[in-house]
C-alpha cells in the first residue's frame, strides 16, 4: 500500500503555505511531467506545493528545490506546484491503484488552439490553475508502460473535464506523476485496457471529476488573501 501524504506548511512571504509531502521508504520508479524531477528515474520523495494565484517566479524548479531543502529532503525527488489549496486533495482507489489529485480548473484550455502561443511569448507566468495527478501502481512497469500510463492518466483526466461541461482538455500547467516499485516482475503495458491501466483510468477519472466539481462550484484557491 502506498503511503498517504502528510499535509504540512512552510513559512513564505509572511504566510503559512500548505504542501503535501510523501517520503518513500525505498526509491520508487517514476515517470512524470513534473517541473522538478520529471522524466524517468528513481525518486525518493514527492512534494505538491500550493502557491498564490499571483505567483510570478520564473524559476519554479529552483523554488521547489528550495522547499525540498527546507523540509530536509535529500536525494532525487519530484516537485509539483498548484494554485489550489493542496489540503483539498482528492484520493481515489481502484483494484490496487491509488490516485491523489489536486484539481484547479480556473484557467482551462483546449490543447489544440490555432491562436495559442508558448509561454516564452508571455511577460509573466501563466495562471497557475493546474491539475496535478499522482498515481501509484503496485507492480513495476516497464519504461514503455510507464510512458503509456502517463498517457492513460491524461486521457482519463480529459474525459472527466469534458464531463464537467468544459470545452477543455486541462490547463496549461497540468502534471502527471506515475510511481511504481523499482524491483519485481515487470508489467509491459499501461494503456487503458491493460491490467493496471484500466483501474488507473477509473481512479483518475473519479478523482479529477470529484475534485473538479468542487473547484468549479467554489472557485477555491490558494490566494494572496490567505495570510496568517
C-alpha positions as CSV (number, residue, x, y, z in Angstrom):
1,X,0.0,0.0,0.0
2,X,1.3,3.4,-1.0
3,X,1.7,5.8,2.0
4,X,-0.8,8.6,2.4
5,X,0.7,12.1,2.0
6,X,1.3,14.3,5.0
7,X,-0.1,17.8,5.0
8,X,2.5,20.3,6.2
9,X,3.2,24.1,5.8
10,X,6.2,26.3,5.1
11,X,6.6,29.9,6.0
12,X,6.9,32.1,2.9
13,X,6.4,35.8,2.5
14,X,4.7,36.1,5.9
15,X,2.3,33.3,5.2
16,X,1.9,29.7,6.2
17,X,1.5,28.0,2.8
18,X,0.4,24.3,2.6
19,X,2.1,21.4,0.8
20,X,1.7,17.7,0.5
21,X,4.7,15.5,1.3
22,X,5.4,11.9,0.5
23,X,8.6,10.3,1.8
24,X,9.2,6.9,0.2
25,X,10.7,4.1,2.4
26,X,12.6,2.9,-0.7
27,X,13.2,4.7,-4.0
28,X,10.4,4.3,-6.5
29,X,10.5,4.1,-10.3
30,X,8.8,7.2,-11.6
31,X,7.6,8.7,-14.9
32,X,6.4,12.3,-14.7
33,X,6.0,15.7,-16.4
34,X,6.8,17.4,-13.1
35,X,8.8,20.7,-13.2
36,X,11.3,19.2,-10.7
37,X,12.4,15.6,-11.1
38,X,10.4,15.0,-14.2
39,X,11.2,12.3,-16.7
40,X,12.0,8.6,-16.0
41,X,14.1,7.5,-13.0
42,X,14.1,6.5,-9.3
43,X,12.8,9.1,-6.8
44,X,12.9,9.2,-3.0
45,X,10.2,11.8,-2.2
46,X,7.4,13.9,-3.7
47,X,6.0,17.3,-2.8
48,X,2.9,19.1,-4.2
49,X,3.0,22.7,-3.0
50,X,0.3,25.4,-3.1
51,X,1.4,28.8,-4.5
52,X,-0.6,32.0,-4.8
53,X,-2.5,32.5,-8.0
54,X,-0.4,35.7,-8.3
55,X,2.7,33.5,-8.5
56,X,5.3,35.3,-10.6
57,X,8.6,33.4,-10.1
58,X,10.0,32.3,-13.4
59,X,12.2,29.6,-11.8
60,X,9.7,27.1,-10.3
61,X,12.3,24.2,-10.5
62,X,14.7,26.2,-8.3
63,X,11.8,27.3,-6.0
64,X,10.7,23.6,-5.4
65,X,14.3,22.6,-4.8
66,X,14.5,25.3,-2.1
67,X,11.3,24.0,-0.5
68,X,12.7,20.4,-0.5
69,X,15.8,21.7,1.2
70,X,13.8,23.4,3.9
71,X,12.0,20.1,4.6
72,X,15.3,18.3,4.9
73,X,14.7,16.2,1.8
74,X,17.8,14.8,0.1
75,X,18.4,12.7,-2.9
76,X,16.3,12.9,-6.1
77,X,12.6,13.7,-5.8
78,X,9.6,15.1,-7.6
79,X,8.2,18.6,-7.1
80,X,4.8,19.9,-8.2
81,X,3.0,23.2,-7.6
82,X,-0.6,24.4,-7.9
83,X,-2.7,27.5,-7.3
84,X,-5.3,25.4,-5.3
85,X,-5.2,24.5,-1.7
86,X,-3.5,21.1,-1.6
87,X,-5.5,20.3,1.6
88,X,-8.3,19.7,-0.9
89,X,-6.6,16.7,-2.4
90,X,-8.9,14.0,-3.6
91,X,-7.9,10.4,-3.1
92,X,-9.3,7.6,-5.2
93,X,-8.6,3.8,-5.2
94,X,-9.4,1.0,-7.6
95,X,-8.1,-2.5,-7.6
96,X,-4.7,-1.7,-6.1
97,X,-4.3,1.6,-7.8
98,X,-4.1,4.8,-5.7
99,X,-4.6,8.3,-7.1
100,X,-4.2,11.7,-5.4
101,X,-5.4,14.7,-7.4
102,X,-5.4,18.4,-6.7
103,X,-7.7,19.9,-9.2
104,X,-7.6,23.6,-10.3
105,X,-9.7,24.5,-13.3
106,X,-9.7,28.3,-13.1
107,X,-7.8,28.5,-16.4
108,X,-9.0,25.6,-18.6
109,X,-7.7,25.4,-22.2
110,X,-8.2,23.1,-25.2
111,X,-4.8,21.6,-26.0
112,X,-5.1,22.4,-29.8
113,X,-5.8,26.1,-30.3
114,X,-4.7,27.8,-33.6
115,X,-4.1,31.1,-31.8
116,X,-2.1,29.7,-28.8
117,X,1.5,30.8,-28.3
118,X,4.1,29.4,-26.0
119,X,5.0,30.7,-22.5
120,X,8.1,32.3,-23.9
121,X,5.9,34.9,-25.6
122,X,4.3,36.0,-22.3
123,X,5.8,38.6,-20.0
124,X,4.7,36.6,-16.9
125,X,4.0,33.1,-15.8
126,X,0.5,31.9,-17.0
127,X,-2.3,31.4,-14.4
128,X,-1.4,28.5,-12.1
129,X,-4.7,26.7,-12.2
130,X,-3.2,23.3,-12.6
131,X,-4.4,19.7,-12.3
132,X,-1.8,17.6,-10.5
133,X,-2.2,13.8,-10.6
134,X,-0.2,11.4,-8.6
135,X,-0.7,7.7,-9.4
136,X,0.6,4.6,-7.5
137,X,0.8,1.3,-9.4
138,X,1.6,-1.7,-7.1
139,X,3.6,-3.6,-9.8
140,X,6.8,-2.5,-11.5
141,X,6.1,-1.1,-15.0
142,X,8.4,-1.3,-18.0
143,X,9.7,2.0,-19.4
144,X,7.2,2.0,-22.3
145,X,4.3,1.0,-19.9
146,X,5.3,3.9,-17.6
147,X,5.0,6.4,-20.5
148,X,1.8,4.8,-21.6
149,X,0.4,5.1,-18.1
150,X,1.1,8.8,-18.1
151,X,-1.0,9.0,-21.4
152,X,-3.7,6.9,-19.8
153,X,-4.0,9.1,-16.8
154,X,-4.1,12.2,-19.1
155,X,-6.9,10.6,-21.2
156,X,-8.9,9.9,-18.1
157,X,-8.4,13.4,-16.8
158,X,-9.6,14.9,-20.1
159,X,-12.7,12.6,-20.1
160,X,-13.5,13.9,-16.6
161,X,-13.1,17.5,-17.6
162,X,-15.3,17.1,-20.6
163,X,-18.0,15.5,-18.4
164,X,-17.8,18.6,-16.2
165,X,-19.0,20.6,-19.1
166,X,-15.8,22.4,-20.0
167,X,-14.6,22.7,-23.7
168,X,-11.1,22.0,-22.4
169,X,-8.6,19.2,-22.1
170,X,-6.9,20.6,-19.0
171,X,-4.8,23.7,-18.0
172,X,-1.5,24.9,-19.4
173,X,0.4,23.7,-16.4
174,X,-1.0,20.3,-15.6
175,X,1.3,17.5,-14.4
176,X,1.1,13.7,-14.0
177,X,3.3,11.5,-11.8
178,X,3.2,7.7,-12.1
179,X,5.1,5.8,-9.4
180,X,5.7,2.0,-9.1
181,X,8.1,-0.3,-7.3
182,X,11.6,-0.3,-8.8
183,X,12.0,-4.1,-8.5
184,X,10.0,-7.2,-9.2
185,X,8.2,-8.7,-12.2
186,X,7.6,-6.2,-14.9
187,X,4.2,-5.3,-16.4
188,X,4.7,-4.5,-20.0
189,X,1.5,-2.4,-20.7
190,X,0.0,0.7,-19.3
191,X,-2.8,1.5,-21.7
192,X,-6.5,2.0,-20.7
193,X,-7.4,-1.7,-21.2
194,X,-4.3,-3.2,-19.6
195,X,-4.2,-4.9,-16.2
196,X,-3.2,-1.7,-14.4
197,X,-4.3,0.9,-16.9
198,X,-8.0,0.1,-16.7
199,X,-8.3,0.7,-12.9
200,X,-5.9,3.6,-13.2
201,X,-8.2,5.3,-15.7
202,X,-11.2,4.8,-13.5
203,X,-9.5,6.1,-10.4
204,X,-8.0,9.2,-12.1
205,X,-11.4,9.9,-13.8
206,X,-13.2,9.8,-10.4
207,X,-10.6,11.9,-8.6
208,X,-10.5,14.6,-11.3
209,X,-14.2,14.6,-11.7
210,X,-14.9,14.9,-8.0
211,X,-12.2,17.5,-7.4
212,X,-13.1,19.5,-10.4
213,X,-16.8,19.6,-9.5
214,X,-15.9,21.1,-6.1
215,X,-13.4,23.5,-7.6
216,X,-15.8,24.8,-10.2
217,X,-18.6,25.2,-7.6
218,X,-16.5,27.0,-5.0
219,X,-13.6,28.6,-7.0
220,X,-11.5,27.8,-4.0
221,X,-7.8,28.6,-4.5
222,X,-4.7,29.4,-2.5
223,X,-4.6,33.2,-2.9
224,X,-2.9,36.3,-1.6
225,X,-5.8,36.6,0.9
226,X,-4.6,33.5,2.8
227,X,-2.5,35.4,5.3
228,X,-1.8,34.3,8.8
